Amino acid sequence: MSKVYLGLGSNLGDKKKNITNATMICGSIIGTLEGLSSLYETEPWGFDSANKFLNAVICIETNNSPERCLAMAKAIEREMGRVYHDKRRYEDRIIDIDILLYDDMVLETQDLTIPHPLIQKRDFVLRPLAEIAPDLLHPKLGRSVSDLLSDLEEGNL
């Protein structure tokens, strides 16, 4: 069994319900829910919007490959009503599910990069991830999640 950490975000509709539903669906389809962070309200990152986000991180124990996890995450997004207008830019969304880490794997394909390439720059990812896995090491940077969060808070990244 492998552990996959997923970042969840929503800034449209009933955001809390969207995160809760995505958590339950991921925990029943992708694998077994092993950890769930608190919800964090954050400003949009990478684009302007009047809608704040709710973010969380979950840990799923899975027998699925990273590519299969990605396919299931995208299917869950579509099933929950996410519409993709322009994949090259950020926009408001009912639900966003990102693979952050998968065990200590480093993977770079056309469709998937693990670890997620922007983990260390995103407070809305590091804060909930540090809540459930503070000692987890970033496989490329060799630093713990809590250290990466400290660096971000201190402006060292």
N, C-alpha and C positions, 0 to 999 in steps of 0.2 A: 504494500500500500504506500502511496505517495501523499504528501501534503501539498495542497495548492492553496495559495492565499489570493483571494479575490477582493478587489476594490469595488464597492458599490456606490453609485451616486444617482441622485434624482433632484431635478429642480422644476418639475411640472406636476400638476395634479396634487393628489394626496401623497406627498413625498414619504411620509413615515410608512404609510401602507405599501407604497411601491417598494421600499427597502425591505420591509417585512416579508412581502410576497416573494421578492427575488431571493431572499435568504432561504425561505421555506422550499422554494422550487429547486434552487441549487443544491440544498441539502437532501433532496429526494431524488434528483436526477443525476447530478454530477458525482455525488458520493455522500458521505456521512458528515454532518456538521460537527466540527470539533471545537470551534471557537467563534465568538461573535463580539465585536467591539461595541461600545456605545455609539450613539448617533452624534454626529458633529455637524453643526450648521456652518457653512462656509460661503464666502463670496465666489462667484464664477471665476475660473482660472483660464486664461487664454482667450477670453472673449468678453464682450460687454452684454449684460443682461440685468433686468430688474429683479429676476428670480434668483434667490439664494438657493444653495444646494444643501441637501442632507447627504452625508457621506458615512460609510461604515466599511469595515474590513471583516471578512469572514475567512475561516480556515476550514477546508474540506479535505477529508481523507478519501482518496479515490484510487481506483484501479484503472482509470482512463488515462490515455496519453495526453500530453499538453495540447496537441492538435484537436483531439476529441473534446477536451474541456472547452477549448475556444469555440468549436462548432456548437456545442451545447449552450454556452453562454450567449452566443449571438442568436441562437434559436429562442432562448428565453427572452432576450431583449425584444425580438420581433413579436413574440407571442404576447408580451405585456404592452405592446403598442408603440414601441420605438420606431420612428421613421428616420431613415438616413437621407438627408438632403444633399450634403456635400461632405464626403469622407475626408476631405483635405482640411476642413476647418471645424472648430468646436462650435456647438450650438446647444440650445436648450434641449432637454431630453427627459422622458418619463423615467427611463432607467438606463444606466450605463454599468456594464460589468467588465472589469479589466482583470486579466491575469497579471498579478504582481510578481509572484514567485512560485516556483514549482520545485520542491525539495531544494537541492543546491545546484540545480541545472542552469547551464548557460546555453541558450538556444537563439539563433538568429536565422529566421526564414523570411520569405516575402510577406507572410501573413502574421507572423508571431515573433516577438522578441521577449525573451525571458533572461534575466529579470526585466520587468517593465523599465524602459530606458529613462523615465522621468521620476522614479520613486524618490530619489534624494532631493528633488527640487519641489516636491509637493507636500505641504503641511497637511493637507486634507487626506493624504495617504499615510504619511509617516506617523501622525498622531494616533489614529486608530490602530495601525499596525503595531506601534510600540505598546499600546495598551494590552494586546493579546499575545505579542511575541517580542518583548523588548530585547532579548538576547539573540534573536535570529540574525545570522550573518548574511549580509549581501554577498552573493557568490563572486561578483566581479570586483567589488570595492574592498572586500575583506573587513568590513566594519559592521558593528551591530546596528540594528534598527534604532535603538535608543541613542547611540552615538551619532548616527546620521541626523536624527531629530535635533539633538543638541547643536550640531554644526549648523543646521538650517536656522534655528532660533537665534544663534549667535552671528548669523550672516557670514559663515565661513564657507558656504557653497556657492 
